[in-house]
Amino acid sequence: MLLQIDFKSGTPVYLQLVDQIRHAAASGGLRTGEPLPSIRPLAEELRVNRNTVAKAYAELESQGVIETIPGKGCFLKAVGSPLTKSARNDLVVQEIDRAIVAAHHLQIGDADLISLVKKRLEAFEKKHKATND
Amino acid sequence: MKTENPVIEIQNLVRRYGKHDAVDGLSLTVQPGRCYGFFGRNGAGKTTTIKCLLNLLRPDSGSVRVFGLDPRKDEVAIKSRIAYVPDVVAFYPWMTVADTLEYYASFRTNWNRDIEADLLKRFQLDAAKKTTSLSKGQRTQLALIGAICPEPELLVLDEPTSGLDPIVRREFIETVIGAYQSGDPGKRTVFVSTHLISEFEGLIDEFTIVENGKNLLTMEADAARDRFKKIRARLPQETKLNLSAALSVKQSGRDVEILANGNSEQLLAELKAHKPEELKIEALTLEEIFVASDVLKKATT
């Protein structure tokens, strides 16, 4: 898994890390039980503050994406969120709203948006298969 | 619980050289564990401020506190907890690298030999070499080792990477992140003054832009990147735009570039009314924010 920071995106740096790790987990770039890079080497490599990486990992842990095993590091957890179904739905709705807003600003119609979503779902599916083979 | 003192607290600091006010009413606060950027043009008063922190200069008025202590009265107590890397480093010419570090260590109650050995190896510094035979980059590396081995609670860096090649600069920053920040995060504060902002961008939590000895802008880095945005648009035809809410507007034919100060949504909406062919929005990096500080000044006054 390779991570990258873009200071021009306007998204806080720790959230960029959270998003990318979640993305890697969803697309099979990172598998259940696989260790995440340790904080120090990752911070050095990205040249970001260690606190930023620590904050990202703490956020991922509170979201139930990873778990910390003391003395061993951080690992991707099996999918199984501690949140209730409706809480999980709410989180996804927020993300969908963001995509809808972006589509509106870029003048992409509803039908096109839905077909794009389907295409992306297929793309993730394919990636997942490829990494599991 | 006892509330923790800020590591640095400067209030209305004034320091004059003759009639010239180098620092003119500067205030800022650095909390423990932060990496604080101190940006300003040449002559803005950065080094003067840092020298007041270290009791190398005395303030004409205002107050300076480091760990809640007064540098004029508690110089030793403060200096035992901090380390400083200036822009130009000097060593005793008759000493070797090892002698120099030994000499530094003799002033310190704590000196981490493991870090010393690690960093000498990493920088490929020959401990037997005389300091006079070191290159500029190696001299800075030696100064950095000397600053990190005592594991100070506050690391003050004054233009540490100017004049160094990109690889040495990169290593310098990685060392600050890796070797220095490896301790208890509450006891690892960095105060860095620099022009090479983009290199320190990922490290900086909070920053102050100083101009003419005054505080122009203090912000959290993430908040600043969220607030200042650059919007670029290409309009279908040349249009006279009235975007008074923008910090600045540059227009060349059908291309427009505007800076938004927390009002990018509103400005985007105004631009969209002109049905642009292309519309892009991106955050300003800290360096771009610094470069735009002339415009910012208008916005803050």
Interface residues (C-beta under 8 A of the other chain):
Chain A: I5 F7 K8 S9 G10 P12 V13 R40 P41 A43 E44 L46 R47 V48 N49 R50 N51 T52 A54 H105
Chain B: G33 C35 R170 I173 E174 I177 G178 Q181 S182 P185 E199 E201 G202 L203 I204 D205 A221 D222 R225 D226 K229 L268 K272 L279 I281 E282 A283 L284 T285 L286
